[in-house]
Amino acid sequence: MLILSRKVNEKIMIGDDISVSIIEVRGDQVRIGVDAPKKVKVFRQEVFDAIKAENKAAAESAPVFPELDFGGASREPL
């Protein structure tokens, strides 16, 4: 892990197109801004973890298929 010190209005660059700016420091809270292309998804860790858990649960659940009704006509096998 890279650990950096920054002051308000200073930035950290990630690659060529992602920047993290220090917006405000108040007590033990730091407000940051992330500037990234729309194709890059940016989440808080707890939101990211919740999304992963939901995706895992969905992948592990059995698919549910509704009963199909074709107008009550039964078909004889050929």
DSSP file (Angstrom, degrees, kcal/mol; ACC not computed):
  #  RESIDUE AA STRUCTURE BP1 BP2  ACC     N-H-->O    O-->H-N    N-H-->O    O-->H-N    TCO  KAPPA ALPHA  PHI   PSI    X-CA   Y-CA   Z-CA
    1    1 A M              0   0    0      0, 0.0     2,-0.5     0, 0.0     0, 0.0   0.000 360.0 360.0 360.0 132.4    0.0    0.0    0.0
    2    2 A L        -     0   0    0      2,-0.0     2,-0.5     0, 0.0     0, 0.0  -0.794 360.0-160.5 -88.4 128.0    1.3    3.4   -0.9
    3    3 A I        +     0   0    0     -2,-0.5     2,-0.3     2,-0.0     0, 0.0  -0.956  13.6 178.0-114.5 125.6    0.8    6.0    1.9
    4    4 A L        -     0   0    0     -2,-0.5     2,-0.5     2,-0.0     8,-0.0  -0.914  23.8-137.6-125.7 150.2    0.9    9.7    0.9
    5    5 A S        +     0   0    0     -2,-0.3     2,-0.3     2,-0.0    -2,-0.0  -0.919  29.5 172.4-104.4 134.6    0.4   12.9    2.8
    6    6 A R        -     0   0    0     -2,-0.5     2,-0.2     4,-0.1     3,-0.1  -0.961  20.2-142.9-138.1 155.1   -1.7   15.6    1.1
    7    7 A K    >   -     0   0    0     -2,-0.3     3,-2.2     1,-0.1    15,-0.3  -0.680  48.3 -63.9-110.1 168.9   -3.1   19.0    2.1
    8    8 A V  T 3  S+     0   0    0      1,-0.3    15,-0.2    -2,-0.2    -1,-0.1  -0.258 124.3  17.3 -54.1 136.9   -6.4   20.7    1.2
    9    9 A N  T 3  S+     0   0    0     13,-3.1    -1,-0.3     1,-0.3     2,-0.3   0.458  98.7 119.9  74.4   6.0   -6.6   21.4   -2.6
   10   10 A E    <   -     0   0    0     -3,-2.2    12,-2.3    12,-0.2    -1,-0.3  -0.691  49.7-147.7 -95.4 156.8   -3.7   18.9   -3.3
   11   11 A K  E     -A   21   0A   0     -2,-0.3     2,-0.4    10,-0.2    10,-0.2  -0.792  14.1-147.9-124.0 161.8   -4.3   16.0   -5.6
   12   12 A I  E     -A   20   0A   0      8,-2.2     8,-2.9    -2,-0.3     2,-0.4  -0.998  21.6-145.3-123.7 131.4   -3.1   12.4   -6.2
   13   13 A M  E     -A   19   0A   0     -2,-0.4     2,-0.5     6,-0.2     6,-0.2  -0.828   9.3-165.8-100.7 137.0   -3.1   11.1   -9.7
   14   14 A I  E >>  -A   18   0A   0      4,-3.5     4,-1.1    -2,-0.4     3,-0.5  -0.961  67.6 -40.5-118.8 109.2   -3.9    7.5  -10.6
   15   15 A G  T 34 S-     0   0    0     -2,-0.5     3,-0.0     1,-0.2     0, 0.0  -0.356 101.2 -53.1  65.6-153.9   -2.8    6.8  -14.1
   16   16 A D  T 34 S+     0   0    0      1,-0.1    -1,-0.2    -3,-0.1     3,-0.0   0.649 133.3  34.8 -91.6 -17.5   -3.4    9.6  -16.7
   17   17 A D  T <4 S+     0   0    0     -3,-0.5     2,-0.5     1,-0.1    -2,-0.1   0.294  96.3  78.1-130.4  12.7   -7.1   10.1  -16.1
   18   18 A I  E  <  +A   14   0A   0     -4,-1.1    -4,-3.5    18,-0.2     2,-0.4  -0.986  50.0 178.5-125.4 126.6   -8.0    9.6  -12.5
   19   19 A S  E     -AB  13  35A   0     16,-2.3    16,-3.0    -2,-0.5     2,-0.5  -0.973  16.2-156.9-126.9 144.3   -7.4   12.2   -9.8
   20   20 A V  E     -AB  12  34A   0     -8,-2.9    -8,-2.2    -2,-0.4     2,-0.4  -0.981  17.4-165.0-117.7 120.2   -8.2   12.2   -6.1
   21   21 A S  E     -AB  11  33A   0     12,-3.1    12,-2.6    -2,-0.5     2,-0.7  -0.849  21.0-130.4-109.6 141.3   -8.5   15.7   -4.5
   22   22 A I  E     + B   0  32A   0    -12,-2.3   -13,-3.1    -2,-0.4    10,-0.2  -0.820  30.8 173.7 -86.2 116.2   -8.4   16.6   -0.8
   23   23 A I  E     -     0   0A   0      8,-2.9     2,-0.3    -2,-0.7     9,-0.2   0.870  58.5 -10.1 -92.5 -44.9  -11.4   18.9   -0.4
   24   24 A E  E     - B   0  31A   0      7,-1.5     7,-3.2   -16,-0.1     2,-0.5  -0.990  47.1-153.7-158.9 144.6  -11.6   19.4    3.3
   25   25 A V  E     + B   0  30A   0     -2,-0.3     2,-0.4     5,-0.2     5,-0.2  -0.991  21.8 168.1-123.1 122.1  -10.2   18.1    6.6
   26   26 A R  E >   - B   0  29A   0      3,-2.7     3,-2.0    -2,-0.5     2,-0.3  -0.901  61.9 -55.5-137.8 105.4  -12.4   18.6    9.6
   27   27 A G  T 3  S-     0   0    0     -2,-0.4    -1,-0.0     1,-0.3     0, 0.0  -0.466 121.7 -16.2  63.5-124.8  -11.4   16.7   12.8
   28   28 A D  T 3  S+     0   0    0     -2,-0.3     2,-0.4    -3,-0.1    -1,-0.3   0.236 121.0  92.0 -96.9  14.1  -11.0   13.0   12.0
   29   29 A Q  E <   -B   26   0A   0     -3,-2.0    -3,-2.7     2,-0.0     2,-0.4  -0.887  53.2-167.5-110.8 141.0  -12.9   13.3    8.7
   30   30 A V  E     -B   25   0A   0     -2,-0.4     2,-0.5    -5,-0.2    -5,-0.2  -0.994   9.9-151.2-124.7 126.2  -11.5   14.0    5.3
   31   31 A R  E     -B   24   0A   0     -7,-3.2    -8,-2.9    -2,-0.4    -7,-1.5  -0.854  21.5-176.5 -96.0 128.8  -13.6   14.9    2.3
   32   32 A I  E     -B   22   0A   0     -2,-0.5     2,-0.4   -10,-0.2   -10,-0.2  -0.884  17.7-146.1-123.7 156.1  -12.2   13.8   -1.0
   33   33 A G  E     -B   21   0A   0    -12,-2.6   -12,-3.1    -2,-0.3     2,-0.5  -0.968   9.0-156.3-119.5 139.1  -13.2   14.3   -4.6
   34   34 A V  E     -B   20   0A   0     -2,-0.4     2,-0.6   -14,-0.2   -14,-0.2  -0.968   4.4-168.4-117.7 123.7  -12.6   11.7   -7.3
   35   35 A D  E     +B   19   0A   0    -16,-3.0   -16,-2.3    -2,-0.5    -2,-0.0  -0.944  28.0 145.3-112.4 111.3  -12.4   12.7  -10.9
   36   36 A A        -     0   0    0     -2,-0.6   -18,-0.2   -18,-0.2     6,-0.1  -0.957  53.1 -85.8-143.1 157.0  -12.6    9.7  -13.2
   37   37 A P    >   -     0   0    0      0, 0.0     3,-1.9     0, 0.0   -20,-0.0  -0.263  43.9-111.5 -60.1 153.6  -14.0    8.8  -16.6
   38   38 A K  T 3  S+     0   0    0      1,-0.3    -2,-0.0     3,-0.0     0, 0.0   0.792 116.2  63.9 -58.7 -29.1  -17.6    7.6  -16.6
   39   39 A K  T 3  S+     0   0    0      2,-0.1     2,-0.6     1,-0.0    -1,-0.3   0.675  88.3  81.2 -71.5 -15.1  -16.5    4.1  -17.6
   40   40 A V  S <  S-     0   0    0     -3,-1.9     2,-0.4     2,-0.0    -4,-0.1  -0.826  77.2-143.9 -94.5 120.0  -14.6    3.8  -14.2
   41   41 A K        -     0   0    0     -2,-0.6     2,-0.5     2,-0.0    -2,-0.1  -0.697  14.4-166.8 -86.2 132.0  -17.0    2.9  -11.4
   42   42 A V        +     0   0    0     -2,-0.4     2,-0.3    -6,-0.1    -8,-0.0  -0.981  14.3 166.2-122.9 122.8  -16.1    4.5   -8.1
   43   43 A F        -     0   0    0     -2,-0.5     2,-0.2     4,-0.0    -2,-0.0  -0.939  40.5-108.2-132.6 152.9  -17.8    3.3   -4.8
   44   44 A R     >  -     0   0    0     -2,-0.3     4,-2.5     1,-0.1     3,-0.4  -0.530  44.2-110.4 -68.7 151.5  -17.3    3.6   -1.1
   45   45 A Q  H  > S+     0   0    0      1,-0.2     4,-2.7     2,-0.2     5,-0.2   0.885 116.8  51.5 -55.6 -43.9  -16.0    0.4    0.3
   46   46 A E  H  > S+     0   0    0      1,-0.2     4,-1.7     2,-0.2    -1,-0.2   0.849 111.8  47.0 -67.3 -32.3  -19.2   -0.5    2.1
   47   47 A V  H  > S+     0   0    0     -3,-0.4     4,-2.3     2,-0.2    -1,-0.2   0.911 111.9  50.7 -71.2 -43.0  -21.3    0.0   -1.0
   48   48 A F  H  X S+     0   0    0     -4,-2.5     4,-2.4     1,-0.2    -2,-0.2   0.914 110.3  49.6 -59.5 -44.6  -18.8   -2.0   -3.1
   49   49 A D  H  X S+     0   0    0     -4,-2.7     4,-2.3     1,-0.2    -1,-0.2   0.891 110.3  50.6 -62.6 -40.1  -19.0   -4.9   -0.5
   50   50 A A  H  X S+     0   0    0     -4,-1.7     4,-2.3     2,-0.2    -2,-0.2   0.899 109.9  49.9 -65.8 -40.4  -22.8   -4.8   -0.5
   51   51 A I  H  X S+     0   0    0     -4,-2.3     4,-2.5     2,-0.2    -2,-0.2   0.926 111.2  49.2 -63.3 -45.0  -22.9   -5.0   -4.4
   52   52 A K  H  X S+     0   0    0     -4,-2.4     4,-2.4     1,-0.2    -2,-0.2   0.908 111.2  49.7 -61.1 -42.0  -20.5   -7.9   -4.3
   53   53 A A  H  X S+     0   0    0     -4,-2.3     4,-2.5     2,-0.2    -2,-0.2   0.908 111.8  48.0 -64.8 -41.9  -22.6   -9.7   -1.7
   54   54 A E  H  X S+     0   0    0     -4,-2.3     4,-2.4     2,-0.2    -2,-0.2   0.908 112.2  49.3 -64.6 -42.0  -25.8   -9.2   -3.7
   55   55 A N  H  X S+     0   0    0     -4,-2.5     4,-2.1     2,-0.2    -2,-0.2   0.907 112.0  48.6 -64.0 -41.2  -24.2  -10.4   -6.9
   56   56 A K  H  X S+     0   0    0     -4,-2.4     4,-1.8     2,-0.2    -2,-0.2   0.926 111.7  49.0 -64.5 -44.3  -22.8  -13.5   -5.2
   57   57 A A  H  X S+     0   0    0     -4,-2.5     4,-1.2     1,-0.2    -2,-0.2   0.901 111.7  49.4 -62.4 -40.6  -26.2  -14.3   -3.7
   58   58 A A  H  < S+     0   0    0     -4,-2.4     3,-0.2     1,-0.2    -1,-0.2   0.890 110.6  50.0 -65.9 -39.0  -27.9  -13.8   -7.0
   59   59 A A  H  < S+     0   0    0     -4,-2.1    -1,-0.2     1,-0.2    -2,-0.2   0.821 113.1  46.8 -69.2 -30.5  -25.4  -16.1   -8.7
   60   60 A E  H  < S+     0   0    0     -4,-1.8    -1,-0.2    -5,-0.2    -2,-0.2   0.656  92.8  95.3 -87.1 -16.2  -25.9  -18.8   -6.1
   61   61 A S  S  < S-     0   0    0     -4,-1.2     3,-0.0    -3,-0.2    -3,-0.0  -0.443  83.3-108.0 -77.7 150.1  -29.7  -18.8   -6.1
   62   62 A A        -     0   0    0     -2,-0.1    -1,-0.1     1,-0.1     2,-0.1  -0.549  38.9-108.4 -74.2 137.4  -31.7  -21.2   -8.2
   63   63 A P        -     0   0    0      0, 0.0     2,-0.6     0, 0.0    -1,-0.1  -0.396  27.8-143.0 -65.7 143.5  -33.3  -19.7  -11.2
   64   64 A V        -     0   0    0     -2,-0.1    -3,-0.0    -3,-0.0     0, 0.0  -0.945  14.9-169.0-111.8 120.8  -37.1  -19.4  -10.9
   65   65 A F        -     0   0    0     -2,-0.6     3,-0.1     3,-0.0     2,-0.0  -0.935  20.2-127.7-110.7 127.8  -39.1  -20.0  -14.1
   66   66 A P        -     0   0    0      0, 0.0     2,-0.3     0, 0.0    -2,-0.0  -0.355  32.1 -99.0 -69.3 152.4  -42.8  -19.1  -14.2
   67   67 A E        -     0   0    0      1,-0.0     2,-0.4    -2,-0.0     0, 0.0  -0.541  39.8-135.4 -68.3 134.4  -45.2  -21.7  -15.4
   68   68 A L        -     0   0    0     -2,-0.3     2,-0.6    -3,-0.1    -1,-0.0  -0.798  13.7-159.8 -97.4 134.0  -46.1  -21.0  -19.0
   69   69 A D        -     0   0    0     -2,-0.4    -2,-0.0     1,-0.1     0, 0.0  -0.955   7.5-172.9-115.4 116.1  -49.7  -21.2  -20.1
   70   70 A F    >   -     0   0    0     -2,-0.6     3,-0.7     3,-0.1    -1,-0.1  -0.194  68.6 -73.8-101.4  41.5  -50.3  -21.7  -23.8
   71   71 A G  T 3  S-     0   0    0      1,-0.2     3,-0.1     0, 0.0    -2,-0.1   0.644  76.5 -76.6  81.7  15.7  -54.0  -21.2  -23.8
   72   72 A G  T 3  S+     0   0    0      1,-0.2     2,-0.5     0, 0.0    -1,-0.2   0.394  89.9 137.8  80.3  -4.4  -54.9  -24.6  -22.2
   73   73 A A    <   -     0   0    0     -3,-0.7     2,-0.3     1,-0.0    -1,-0.2  -0.635  43.4-147.8 -78.9 123.9  -54.3  -26.6  -25.4
   74   74 A S        -     0   0    0     -2,-0.5     2,-0.5    -3,-0.1    -1,-0.0  -0.682   8.0-143.6 -89.5 148.0  -52.5  -29.8  -24.7
   75   75 A R        -     0   0    0     -2,-0.3     3,-0.0     0, 0.0    -2,-0.0  -0.929   7.7-134.5-114.8 133.4  -50.1  -31.1  -27.4
   76   76 A E        -     0   0    0     -2,-0.5     2,-0.0     1,-0.1     0, 0.0  -0.605  33.3-104.8 -80.0 142.7  -49.7  -34.7  -28.1
   77   77 A P              0   0    0      0, 0.0    -1,-0.1     0, 0.0     0, 0.0  -0.381 360.0 360.0 -64.5 147.8  -46.1  -35.9  -28.5
   78   78 A L              0   0    0     -3,-0.0    -2,-0.0    -2,-0.0     0, 0.0   0.447 360.0 360.0 -78.9 360.0  -45.1  -36.5  -32.1
